[in-house]
């Protein structure tokens, strides 16, 4: 007969084996079988009643694990010189976890009494439960610079790459971190601000060659003027923030809300839960909860945090780093819905019928506790039968009801018919050195679509509530395409043998019909790209002009206040509308809503450009080693100076200069979007399949130059001078030829388009 373990032994086992916490795991560990499990169950119930454990479906866990980002108090080094720290946010009644600080070579020296913000990793060591990596010392906010290091006799200097920084920085020899002359480095201010002479700096990271992949995102950040340093006043406000309690809030901690994010997510600003609606008046319906981090509780109007958040407008995301809208103390800690940690939130309870139509909703200001932080892949795996120890406790009561509610929302989406573009999204994967390891295309799982549909529904609910309460807000506006862009799309569709309805008010279902007709054909990608290019860019505005792409009349961003200032405005509007406190939308904010909308629409575009430039540079760096190789792709754009090609393998865009195609003159028709050879009649237009050779890759600019080898599986015609583009024909390996008859048809089409444009101008 096995001995029933003591409570202390059980707690020690759970602490050392956080992934093996079910009753079956505990019984197996202590050799408990048969009827003896009844006694084990009794002990576990007592631990639960005493608050040492909480039951999560079929497993037991410590009730308050430390969040991944937390504030620590550094203790004195032990006899071995190891540095330990005490967590300042600990809610558990059991033994306080032990945290060891793992310093990097570039970290400043830490001493007893220092308060630090650190990122934690759970470990299973004999003398500690967590390892901490320094983010920064609390109360210390040295300015950071990016520049080229120039070595000297006693140390050296840093020449900033930011044009706004006119002064060099002096680096004492002890602070060079081994940097070499000409390297790109990141440094921080060392010592007090200099009154005379050059400011001293300490190099914290060597980025090597300025054209190397690891430097790419930092250069883009500085070139586009994205603020990446928080002023001291902002850091001070963030550091003084404290965890929120239940006062003035609805207690949602018993709701089994979970977060579902990418596997590499650093913050969690939305959580969800769904269950069948028990209301007999709504048979087959569902109740969906969406809870969003209550950023407004920490970032109040007119504060230093608020001014900086508005200035930034949004967070910016790059393959190797993220520039947050809010400091780490908020974005990665107090405002992030970490597993097992009480966090303030704004939540919406929504009722949908069996067909997915929202029939009611209400907002609350609450306090929640996420039951799990899961990622898309493992949630999808669980639904498809590949259950893990992390997902097994939540499969029946949380995950499956989420998917059931999503199935109903899919029905409503099918009726509404938002725009259904099929354009794969690239994901750049970096190795430890910052070099591109691979370029993949992101999977589009049902888990992704589920969260998207829940967030769209919550955004609609926010807009409808504020409209009903006549509360000013910022809408997310997406206007219908212009007539000129629609005409171009119709011409492209006609050339592919397809039709886009004309003579009626355009709706997304008309575009979806075109996309569906093209699906599975050689022209599918062309039609998707052309449809995307016909769209207007979305923006923020205090007046409601609807969202064309989503086919919604009322839409506002509510679900991401950690990374978007527009969502914070909507949160404040909801607080004011419901009378939840003094941290709602101020009169001054209402008066400048239009200015705010214009500003954050601009910062959004700034981030998009910086992110796109960074992606282009990474891809150019990745392909630089493959200059001379042949690739397949598709013409994605036409300009007077050449044709743009999107490569199949990586999605990278390169240019085929018109000067390289042949010695003939090419006529550029901006209306038809074509280049046509004056001698051969060779027609180059968007959507054509091509084979190209990579002739040049410039990581510094992100530019790729290509040589056109074949068009629609046919080699290019020879010209009168014997080279490409000067008349005559050339047979390809497939036996096909670009002929004059095809060129004549193209000329006829171009002339027809010109006549049409001329008639319109009269």
C-alpha positions in Angstrom: 0.0 0.0 0.0 1.5 3.3 -1.1 1.9 6.2 1.4 -0.3 9.2 0.7 2.1 12.2 0.3 1.9 15.1 2.6 0.6 18.5 1.5 4.1 19.9 1.4 5.3 17.0 -0.8 2.4 17.6 -3.3 3.1 21.3 -3.5 6.8 20.7 -4.0 6.0 18.2 -6.8 3.6 20.7 -8.6 6.2 23.4 -8.3 8.9 21.2 -9.8 6.7 19.7 -12.6 4.4 22.6 -13.8 3.3 20.6 -16.9 2.3 17.4 -14.9 -0.3 18.7 -12.6 -3.4 16.5 -13.2 -4.6 14.2 -10.4 -3.5 11.2 -12.6 0.1 12.7 -12.9 0.3 13.3 -9.2 -1.0 9.8 -8.4 1.5 8.2 -10.8 4.4 10.2 -9.3 3.7 8.9 -5.8 2.7 5.3 -6.9 -0.9 5.7 -5.8 -3.4 3.3 -7.3 -7.0 2.1 -7.0 -9.0 3.1 -4.0 -6.0 5.0 -2.6 -6.8 7.8 -5.1 -9.8 8.7 -3.0 -7.5 9.8 -0.1 -5.3 11.7 -2.6 -8.4 13.5 -3.9 -9.3 14.5 -0.4 -5.8 16.0 0.2 -6.0 17.9 -3.1 -9.5 19.2 -2.1 -8.1 20.5 1.2 -5.2 22.2 -0.6 -7.7 23.8 -2.9 -9.9 25.0 0.0 -6.9 26.4 1.8 -6.0 28.4 -1.3 -2.7 26.7 -2.0 -4.0 25.2 -5.3 -6.7 26.0 -7.7 -8.3 23.4 -9.9 -8.3 24.1 -13.6 -10.6 21.5 -15.2 -8.6 18.3 -14.6 -5.3 19.8 -13.3 -4.0 21.6 -10.3 -1.7 24.6 -10.5 -0.2 27.2 -8.2 -2.8 29.9 -8.1 -0.6 32.9 -9.0 2.5 32.2 -11.1 4.7 35.1 -11.8 3.9 37.0 -15.1 6.5 36.7 -17.9 7.5 40.3 -17.3 7.7 41.5 -13.8 9.4 43.9 -11.3 12.1 42.4 -9.1 14.1 43.6 -6.1 17.7 42.5 -6.4 19.3 40.9 -3.4 22.9 40.7 -2.4 25.1 38.2 -4.2 25.3 34.8 -2.5 28.6 33.0 -1.6 29.0 31.8 -5.2 28.5 35.3 -6.6 25.1 34.5 -8.1 22.5 37.2 -8.1 18.9 36.5 -6.9 15.9 38.7 -6.8 12.6 39.0 -5.0 9.3 39.4 -7.0 7.4 42.5 -6.0 4.1 41.2 -7.4 3.4 37.9 -5.7 -0.2 37.0 -4.8 0.3 33.3 -3.7 0.0 32.1 -0.2 2.6 29.4 -0.7 6.4 29.7 -0.8 7.6 32.7 -2.7 9.3 31.7 -5.9 13.1 32.1 -6.1 14.4 34.1 -9.1 18.0 34.0 -10.4 19.2 37.0 -12.4 21.2 35.9 -15.5 23.3 39.0 -16.6 24.4 39.6 -20.1 27.9 41.0 -20.9 26.3 44.3 -22.0 24.1 44.7 -18.9 25.0 47.4 -16.3 26.2 46.2 -13.0 23.3 45.4 -10.6 23.6 45.7 -6.8 21.5 44.9 -3.7 18.4 47.1 -3.5 18.1 47.7 -7.3 14.6 47.4 -8.7 14.6 46.0 -12.2 12.1 45.1 -14.9 12.9 41.6 -16.1 11.6 38.9 -18.5 11.2 35.6 -16.7 11.6 32.0 -17.8 10.4 29.0 -15.8 13.1 26.6 -14.9 13.4 23.4 -12.8 16.6 23.9 -10.8 17.2 22.9 -7.2 17.7 26.4 -5.9 15.5 28.5 -8.1 12.2 28.4 -10.0 12.8 31.3 -12.5 15.6 32.9 -14.4 15.4 36.6 -15.2 16.9 38.6 -18.0 17.2 42.4 -17.5 15.0 44.7 -19.5 16.1 47.8 -17.6 16.7 49.1 -14.2 13.7 50.8 -12.7 14.3 54.5 -12.4 17.1 54.3 -14.9 16.4 55.4 -18.5 19.6 56.0 -20.4 19.2 57.5 -23.9 20.0 55.1 -26.7 21.7 55.8 -30.0 22.5 54.0 -33.2 25.6 54.9 -35.2 28.9 53.9 -36.8 31.8 53.4 -34.5 35.0 55.1 -35.3 38.0 53.8 -33.4 40.5 56.1 -31.8 43.6 56.0 -29.6 41.7 55.8 -26.4 38.4 54.3 -27.2 36.5 56.0 -30.0 33.5 57.9 -31.2 30.0 57.0 -32.5 28.6 58.9 -35.5 24.8 58.7 -35.2 23.0 57.6 -38.3 20.0 59.7 -37.3 20.3 63.0 -39.3 18.6 64.9 -36.4 21.6 64.0 -34.2 24.4 66.4 -35.1 26.9 65.6 -32.3 29.1 62.5 -32.1 29.3 60.5 -28.9 32.6 59.6 -27.1 33.2 56.0 -26.1 35.9 55.4 -23.4 38.1 52.3 -24.1 36.5 50.4 -21.2 33.0 50.8 -22.8 33.7 49.8 -26.4 32.5 46.2 -25.9 35.1 45.2 -28.4 33.7 47.2 -31.3 35.7 47.6 -34.4 36.1 50.6 -36.7 33.2 51.0 -39.1 30.8 48.7 -37.3 27.2 49.7 -36.7 26.6 49.7 -32.9 23.9 50.5 -30.5 24.9 52.4 -27.4 23.5 54.1 -24.4 24.3 57.2 -22.5 27.0 56.7 -19.8 27.1 59.1 -16.9 25.2 62.4 -16.5 24.4 64.6 -19.4 27.5 66.5 -20.5 27.5 70.3 -20.2 30.6 70.7 -22.3 32.2 68.5 -24.9 30.9 65.2 -26.2 28.5 63.0 -24.3 30.0 59.7 -23.1 28.4 56.5 -24.2 28.6 52.7 -23.5 28.2 50.3 -26.4 25.6 47.7 -25.5 25.4 45.8 -28.8 27.6 45.3 -31.9 25.6 45.0 -35.0 28.6 44.5 -37.4 28.4 45.5 -41.0 25.8 48.3 -41.4 24.3 46.3 -44.3 24.1 43.1 -42.3 20.6 41.7 -41.5 20.8 42.4 -37.8 21.0 46.1 -38.5 18.1 46.3 -40.9 15.2 47.0 -38.6 17.1 49.6 -36.5 18.0 51.5 -39.7 14.4 51.5 -40.8 13.2 52.7 -37.4 15.6 55.7 -37.6 15.0 56.5 -41.2 11.3 56.7 -40.8 11.5 58.6 -37.6 9.7 56.1 -35.4 10.3 57.1 -31.7 12.2 54.2 -30.0 13.2 55.9 -26.7 10.8 56.8 -23.9 11.3 60.1 -22.1 12.2 59.9 -18.4 8.8 61.2 -17.4 7.1 58.4 -19.3 9.2 55.7 -17.7 8.7 57.2 -14.3 4.9 57.1 -14.7 5.0 53.6 -15.9 7.3 52.4 -13.1 5.0 54.0 -10.5 2.0 52.1 -11.7 0.5 49.4 -9.4 -1.6 46.3 -10.0 -5.3 47.1 -10.0 -7.8 45.6 -7.5 -11.5 44.7 -7.7 -12.8 48.1 -6.5 -15.3 49.5 -8.9 -15.1 46.5 -11.2 -17.2 43.4 -11.9 -15.4 40.2 -10.8 -14.8 38.0 -13.9 -12.0 35.9 -12.4 -14.1 32.8 -12.4 -14.8 33.0 -16.1 -12.5 30.6 -18.0 -11.2 33.2 -20.3 -8.1 32.3 -22.3 -5.7 34.2 -24.6 -4.9 32.8 -28.1 -2.0 34.5 -29.8 1.0 33.8 -32.0 3.6 31.5 -30.4 6.1 34.4 -30.1 3.6 36.9 -28.7 5.1 39.2 -26.1 1.9 40.7 -24.9 -1.7 39.5 -24.6 -4.4 42.2 -24.9 -7.4 40.1 -25.6 -9.0 37.0 -24.1 -12.2 35.1 -25.0 -14.7 32.5 -23.8 -17.9 31.1 -25.3 -20.6 28.8 -24.2 -24.1 27.7 -25.4 -26.8 30.2 -24.6 -29.1 28.9 -21.9 -31.9 31.4 -22.8 -34.8 29.3 -24.1 -35.7 32.2 -26.4 -32.4 31.7 -28.3 -32.3 28.0 -29.3 -28.9 27.0 -30.7 -27.4 30.4 -29.8 -24.2 31.2 -28.1 -22.8 33.6 -25.6 -19.3 35.1 -26.4 -17.2 37.0 -23.9 -14.3 39.1 -25.2 -12.1 40.8 -22.5 -9.6 43.5 -23.4 -6.8 44.9 -21.3 -7.9 48.0 -19.5 -5.1 50.3 -20.7 -7.2 53.4 -19.9 -6.8 52.7 -16.2 -3.1 53.3 -16.5 -2.8 55.7 -19.3 -4.9 58.7 -18.4 -5.7 61.8 -20.5 -3.0 64.5 -20.4 -0.4 62.3 -18.6 3.1 61.8 -19.9 2.2 58.3 -20.9 -0.7 59.5 -22.8 1.2 62.2 -24.7 3.9 59.6 -25.7 1.3 57.0 -26.7 -0.5 59.5 -28.9 2.8 60.7 -30.4 3.7 57.1 -31.4 0.2 56.2 -32.5 0.8 52.5 -32.5 3.4 49.8 -32.0 5.7 48.8 -34.9 6.6 45.2 -35.5 9.7 43.9 -37.3 11.1 40.4 -37.7 13.7 40.8 -34.9 12.1 43.4 -32.6 9.1 45.4 -31.7 8.9 49.2 -30.9 6.0 49.4 -28.4 3.5 52.2 -28.0 3.8 51.8 -24.2 6.8 51.0 -22.0 7.5 47.4 -21.0 6.2 47.9 -17.5 2.7 48.3 -19.0 2.8 46.6 -22.4 4.5 43.4 -21.2 3.4 43.4 -17.6 0.5 45.3 -16.0 -1.6 45.6 -19.1 -0.9 42.2 -20.5 -3.4 39.4 -19.7 -0.9 36.9 -18.5 -2.0 33.4 -17.4 -3.0 33.2 -13.8 -2.5 36.9 -12.9 -5.4 39.2 -12.0 -5.7 42.0 -14.6 -8.2 44.8 -15.1 -10.2 44.7 -18.3 -13.1 46.1 -20.4 -15.2 43.1 -21.4 -18.2 42.7 -23.7 -20.8 39.9 -23.3 -22.4 39.2 -26.7 -25.4 36.9 -27.6 -25.6 35.5 -31.0 -28.3 33.3 -32.5 -27.9 30.0 -34.2 -27.1 31.8 -37.5 -24.4 33.9 -35.9 -26.3 37.2 -35.8 -25.6 39.4 -32.7 -28.9 39.9 -30.9 -27.7 41.6 -27.7 -24.5 42.8 -26.0 -23.4 44.6 -22.8 -20.0 46.0 -21.7 -18.5 45.7 -18.2 -15.4 47.1 -16.5 -14.0 44.1 -14.7 -11.1 42.2 -13.2 -10.2 38.9 -14.9 -7.7 36.1 -14.6 -6.6 34.3 -17.8 -6.8 30.6 -17.4 -4.3 29.8 -20.1 -2.0 31.6 -22.6 -2.3 29.3 -25.7 -1.0 29.9 -29.2 -2.9 29.3 -32.5 -1.1 26.2 -33.5 -1.7 24.2 -30.3 -5.4 25.3 -30.2 -5.9 24.1 -33.8 -4.0 20.9 -33.0 -6.3 20.2 -30.0 -9.4 20.6 -32.2 -7.9 18.2 -34.7 -7.2 15.5 -32.1 -3.6 16.3 -31.3 -4.2 17.2 -27.6 -1.3 18.1 -25.3 -1.0 18.5 -21.5 -1.4 22.2 -22.0 -4.6 22.0 -24.0 -6.3 18.8 -22.6 -7.8 20.6 -19.5 -9.5 23.2 -21.8 -10.6 21.1 -24.8 -14.2 20.2 -23.8 -15.3 23.2 -21.8 -13.3 26.1 -23.5 -11.9 25.3 -26.9 -14.8 23.3 -28.4 -17.4 25.9 -27.4 -15.2 28.6 -29.0 -15.2 26.7 -32.3 -19.0 26.1 -32.0 -19.6 29.8 -31.7 -17.2 30.4 -34.6 -19.2 28.1 -36.8 -22.3 30.2 -36.2 -20.4 33.4 -37.0 -19.2 31.9 -40.2 -22.8 31.5 -41.3 -23.4 35.3 -40.6 -20.2 36.1 -42.4 -21.3 34.2 -45.4 -24.5 36.3 -45.5 -22.7 39.6 -45.0 -19.9 38.7 -47.5 -16.9 40.8 -46.5 -14.1 40.9 -49.0 -12.4 37.5 -49.2 -8.9 38.1 -50.7 -6.6 35.1 -50.9 -3.1 36.6 -50.6 -0.5 34.5 -48.6 1.4 36.4 -45.9 5.1 36.1 -45.6 7.0 35.3 -42.4 10.7 35.9 -42.2 12.5 33.5 -39.8 15.8 34.7 -38.4 18.5 32.6 -36.8 20.3 33.6 -33.6 22.7 35.9 -35.4 19.9 37.9 -37.0 20.4 36.4 -40.4 17.4 35.2 -42.5 17.1 31.4 -42.1 14.0 31.0 -44.2 11.1 32.8 -45.7 7.8 31.0 -45.1 4.2 31.7 -45.8 2.0 31.9 -42.7 -0.7 29.3 -42.3 -4.3 30.5 -42.1 -5.8 28.3 -39.5 -9.4 28.2 -38.2 -7.9 29.3 -34.9 -6.7 32.6 -36.5 -10.1 33.1 -38.2 -12.0 32.4 -34.9 -10.2 35.1 -33.1 -10.6 37.5 -36.0 -14.3 37.0 -36.1 -14.6 37.5 -32.3 -12.6 40.7 -32.4 -14.7 42.0 -35.4 -17.9 41.3 -33.5 -16.5 43.1 -30.4 -15.5 46.1 -32.5 -19.0 46.3 -34.0 -20.5 46.2 -30.5 -18.2 49.0 -29.3 -19.2 51.3 -32.2 -22.9 50.5 -31.8 -22.9 51.2 -28.1 -21.2 54.6 -28.5 -23.4 55.6 -31.4 -26.5 54.7 -29.3 -25.2 56.7 -26.3 -24.2 59.6 -28.6 -20.7 59.5 -27.4 -17.9 60.9 -29.6 -15.4 58.3 -30.8 -13.0 57.4 -33.6 -14.4 55.1 -36.3 -12.3 52.8 -38.5 -13.2 53.9 -42.0 -12.7 52.0 -45.2 -14.3 53.7 -48.2 -15.4 52.0 -51.4 -12.9 52.0 -54.4 -12.8 55.0 -56.7 -14.3 54.7 -60.2 -11.0 54.9 -61.9 -9.6 52.0 -59.9 -12.7 50.0 -60.6 -12.4 50.6 -64.3 -8.8 49.4 -64.2 -9.9 46.3 -62.3 -12.6 45.6 -64.9 -10.1 45.9 -67.7 -7.8 43.4 -65.9 -10.7 41.0 -65.4 -11.9 41.3 -69.0 -8.3 40.5 -70.2 -8.5 37.3 -68.1 -11.9 36.4 -69.6 -13.8 37.4 -66.4 -16.5 40.0 -65.7 -17.0 42.4 -62.9 -20.6 43.6 -62.6 -21.2 47.2 -63.8 -24.0 49.7 -63.7 -25.0 49.1 -60.0 -23.8 50.1 -56.6 -20.6 48.1 -55.9 -20.7 45.7 -53.0 -18.1 43.3 -51.7 -20.2 40.3 -52.9 -19.6 41.5 -56.5 -15.9 41.4 -55.9 -16.1 38.1 -54.2 -17.9 36.7 -57.2 -15.0 37.8 -59.4 -12.5 36.3 -57.0 -14.4 33.0 -56.9 -14.6 32.9 -60.7 -10.8 33.3 -60.8 -10.1 30.8 -58.1 -8.1 27.8 -59.3 -7.1 29.4 -62.5 -3.8 30.8 -63.7 -5.2 34.3 -63.2 -6.2 33.8 -59.5 -3.2 35.6 -58.1 -3.5 38.4 -60.7 -7.1 39.0 -59.8 -6.4 39.0 -56.1 -3.5 41.5 -56.4 -5.5 43.7 -58.7 -8.5 43.7 -56.4 -6.3 44.6 -53.4 -4.8 47.5 -55.4 -8.2 48.8 -56.2 -9.0 49.2 -52.5 -8.8 52.5 -50.7 -6.6 52.7 -47.6 -8.4 52.5 -44.3 -8.1 55.4 -41.8 -9.5 56.8 -38.6 -12.1 59.5 -38.4 -14.6 60.9 -35.9 -17.4 60.6 -38.5 -18.8 57.3 -39.6 -18.5 56.4 -43.3 -18.7 52.7 -42.8 -16.2 49.9 -43.5 -16.5 48.7 -47.1 -14.0 45.8 -46.9 -15.8 44.2 -43.9 -19.2 45.1 -45.3 -20.1 46.8 -42.0 -21.9 50.0 -41.3 -20.6 50.6 -37.8 -17.0 49.7 -36.9 -14.4 51.0 -34.4 -11.2 49.5 -33.1 -11.6 48.4 -29.5 -9.6 45.2 -29.1 -5.9 46.3 -29.1 -5.3 49.3 -26.8 -1.8 48.1 -25.9 -0.6 48.7 -29.5 -3.1 51.1 -31.0 -4.0 54.6 -29.7 -7.3 54.5 -31.6 -8.5 51.6 -29.4 -7.5 53.6 -26.2 -9.7 56.4 -27.4 -12.6 54.0 -27.9 -12.0 52.6 -24.4 -12.1 56.0 -22.9 -15.3 56.8 -24.8 -16.9 53.6 -23.3 -15.8 54.6 -19.8 -17.4 58.0 -20.2 -20.6 56.6 -21.8 -21.1 54.2 -18.9 -19.9 56.5 -16.1 -17.2 54.1 -14.9 -14.8 56.7 -13.7 -12.8 59.9 -14.3 -10.4 58.3 -16.7 -12.7 58.5 -19.7 -12.6 60.7 -22.7 -11.9 64.3 -21.7 -13.5 67.4 -23.3 -10.1 68.5 -24.7 -9.7 65.1 -26.4 -13.2 65.3 -27.9 -12.3 68.8 -29.4 -9.2 67.4 -31.1 -10.5 64.1 -32.3 -10.1 65.0 -35.9 -6.5 66.0 -35.4 -5.9 62.8 -33.5 -7.4 60.8 -36.2 -5.3 62.4 -38.9 -2.1 62.0 -36.8 -2.6 58.3 -35.9 -3.6 57.5 -39.5 -0.2 59.0 -40.5 1.8 57.0 -37.8 0.1 53.8 -39.0 1.3 54.4 -42.5 4.7 55.3 -41.2 5.0 52.0 -39.5 3.7 50.1 -42.5 6.4 51.7 -44.7 9.1 51.0 -42.2 8.0 47.4 -41.8 7.8 46.9 -45.6 11.3 48.5 -46.1 12.7 46.2 -43.4 11.1 43.1 -45.1 12.5 44.2 -48.5 16.0 44.6 -47.0 15.9 41.2 -45.2 14.8 39.5 -48.4 17.5 41.3 -50.4 20.1 40.1 -47.9 18.7 36.6 -48.0 18.9 36.5 -51.9 22.3 38.2 -52.2 24.0 34.8 -52.0 21.8 33.6 -54.9 22.7 36.2 -57.6 22.7 34.5 -60.9 20.0 32.0 -60.0 16.8 31.7 -62.0 13.4 32.1 -60.4 9.7 32.0 -61.5 7.3 34.7 -60.7 4.5 36.9 -61.9 4.4 40.5 -63.2 3.0 42.5 -60.2 3.4 46.1 -61.5 4.2 48.1 -64.6 6.0 51.5 -64.7 7.6 53.6 -67.4 11.1 52.4 -66.3 10.3 48.6 -66.1 8.2 45.8 -64.8 8.0 44.6 -61.2 8.0 40.9 -60.5 6.9 39.0 -57.4 8.9 35.9 -57.0 7.1 32.7 -56.2 9.5 31.2 -53.7 9.9 34.2 -51.3 7.3 36.7 -52.3 10.1 39.2 -52.8 9.6 42.0 -55.4 12.2 42.8 -58.0 12.5 45.1 -60.9 13.1 44.2 -64.6 14.5 47.5 -66.0 13.0 48.3 -69.4 16.6 49.0 -70.6 17.5 45.4 -70.0 14.6 43.9 -72.0 15.9 44.8 -75.5 17.2 47.5 -77.7 13.8 48.5 -79.0 11.7 51.3 -77.5 8.9 50.2 -75.2 5.6 52.2 -75.1 4.2 52.7 -71.6 0.4 52.8 -71.3 -0.5 53.8 -67.8 -4.2 53.3 -68.4 -3.9 49.7 -69.6 -0.9 49.0 -67.4 1.3 47.7 -70.2 4.7 48.0 -71.8 4.7 47.3 -75.6 7.8 46.8 -77.8 7.8 49.3 -80.8 9.3 46.7 -83.2 8.2 43.3 -82.0 4.9 44.2 -80.4 6.0 42.3 -77.3 3.4 43.0 -74.6 4.2 43.0 -70.9 1.3 43.4 -68.5 0.3 42.7 -64.9 -0.3 39.0 -64.1 1.9 37.4 -66.7 4.0 34.4 -65.6 7.7 35.0 -66.0 11.1 33.3 -65.6 13.8 35.7 -64.4 17.5 35.7 -63.4 18.6 37.6 -60.3 21.3 40.0 -61.4 21.7 42.2 -58.4 20.6 42.3 -54.7 21.3 45.3 -52.6 20.6 44.7 -48.8 21.2 48.3 -47.9 18.3 49.6 -50.1 16.3 46.3 -50.3 16.5 46.5 -54.1 16.5 43.4 -56.4 17.3 43.7 -60.1 16.1 41.0 -62.5 16.7 39.9 -66.1 13.6 38.7 -68.0 14.2 35.3 -69.6 10.8 34.0 -70.5 7.2 35.4 -70.6 4.3 33.0 -70.2 6.6 30.1 -70.7 7.9 31.5 -74.0 11.4 32.9 -74.6 11.6 36.5 -75.7 11.7 37.3 -79.5 15.0 38.3 -81.1 15.2 41.7 -82.6 16.4 42.9 -86.0 19.8 43.4 -84.4 20.0 39.8 -83.4 19.4 40.4 -79.7 16.3 40.2 -77.6 13.6 42.7 -78.4 14.6 43.5 -82.1 12.1 41.5 -84.2 12.0 37.9 -85.3 10.9 34.9 -83.2 12.6 32.5 -80.9 11.2 29.1 -79.9 11.2 28.1 -76.2 12.0 24.6 -74.9 8.3 24.1 -74.5 7.9 24.8 -78.3 6.0 28.1 -77.8 6.7 31.4 -79.4 5.7 35.0 -78.7 4.1 35.9 -82.1 3.2 39.1 -83.8 -0.4 38.1 -83.9 -0.6 38.2 -80.1 1.2 41.6 -80.2 -1.4 42.9 -82.8 -4.2 41.8 -80.5 -2.5 43.7 -77.6 -2.1 46.8 -79.7 -5.8 46.6 -80.6 -6.7 46.3 -77.0 -4.5 49.3 -75.9 -6.0 51.5 -78.7 -9.5 50.6 -77.6 -8.7 51.6 -74.0 -7.2 54.9 -75.2 -10.4 55.7 -77.2 -12.4 54.9 -74.2 -10.4 57.3 -72.0 -10.6 60.0 -74.7 -14.4 59.7 -74.7 -14.5 60.1 -71.0 -12.4 63.2 -71.0 -14.7 65.0 -73.5 
